[in-house]
Each structure stands twice: as C-alpha cells, then as structure tokens.
Amino acid sequence: MKRTYHNYWVYIITNKPRGVLYIGVTGGIDDRMERHIKGEGAAFAKKYNLTRLVYYEEFQYVEDAIKREKQLKNWHRGWKINLIE
C-alpha cells in the first residue's frame, strides 16, 4: 500500500537546560528519539548524551523539513535558545 501522506519532523535535543544542542530531521520522531536514548542516534548526540527532546516542528513534505533544518542550523545559538524557550 502506497502512503499518500507522511509526516516529517525537525527537532532539537539537548542534555540539560541551555546545554549542547543537536538539530535533526526525521520521518519518525518516536523511533528516532528511542534510538537517541539508546545511544544509537547520531555520533554527536551520543558523545554528548543528548536525549532530551526540547523542540520540534512537523512537516508534510521532506523538502520543507530539510529546508527548515538547514535554516535552524545556521541560526545563532541565542536564537535557538529563544525558539526553545
């Protein structure tokens, strides 16, 4: 069966308030967070024990999610903190 609608998420995880931030994009936020918690996510996230989901946005199209991820990654840290708070 072909899926006609799919959700994608851009998300930010951290290890503590105002800690290290990681921005990612995924087609399954629950599965992705489970992998981060188990230490099976990105090497960067594992290195800094980034397991706290602090922000996410949902998109219908992967192109839009990737565009937003790149936009957020180019933001200054302070802007990211303000977005989260």
C-alpha positions in Angstrom: 0.0 0.0 0.0 1.4 3.4 -1.0 1.4 6.1 1.6 -0.2 9.3 0.4 0.7 11.4 3.4 3.7 11.3 5.6 5.0 13.4 8.4 8.5 14.7 8.9 9.9 16.4 11.9 12.7 18.9 12.5 13.7 18.5 16.1 16.2 19.8 18.7 17.6 17.7 21.5 19.9 18.6 24.4 21.4 17.1 27.5 20.4 19.8 30.0 18.8 23.3 30.1 20.9 25.6 27.9 23.2 22.6 27.1 24.6 21.3 23.9 22.1 21.4 21.0 21.6 19.0 18.2 19.2 19.7 15.3 18.0 16.9 13.1 15.2 15.8 10.7 13.4 12.5 10.7 10.4 10.7 9.3 9.6 9.1 12.6 10.1 11.2 15.8 9.2 8.4 18.2 11.6 5.9 16.7 14.4 8.5 16.3 14.1 9.6 20.0 14.2 6.0 21.1 17.4 5.5 19.1 18.9 8.7 20.6 18.0 7.5 24.1 19.6 4.1 23.5 22.8 5.9 22.2 22.1 4.6 18.6 21.4 8.0 17.1 23.9 10.4 15.7 27.5 10.1 16.9 27.4 13.7 18.1 24.3 13.1 20.1 25.8 10.0 21.7 29.0 11.8 22.5 27.2 14.5 24.5 24.4 12.3 25.8 21.7 14.3 24.0 18.4 12.6 24.9 16.0 15.4 25.9 13.6 16.5 23.2 13.1 20.2 23.7 11.6 21.4 20.4 10.0 20.0 17.2 8.1 21.1 14.1 6.0 18.9 11.9 6.0 19.0 8.1 4.2 17.1 5.3 7.0 17.3 2.8 10.6 16.2 3.4 11.9 19.0 1.3 10.3 21.5 3.6 11.7 19.8 6.7 15.2 19.7 5.3 15.0 23.4 4.4 13.9 24.3 7.9 16.6 22.1 9.5 19.3 23.9 7.4 17.8 27.3 8.4 17.9 26.4 12.1 21.4 25.1 11.9 22.5 28.5 10.5 20.9 30.4 13.4 22.9 31.9 16.2 22.8 29.9 19.4 20.8 32.6 21.2 18.1 32.5 18.6 17.8 28.7 19.0 17.5 29.1 22.8 14.8 31.7 22.4 12.9 29.4 20.0 13.1 26.6 22.5 12.0 28.8 25.5 
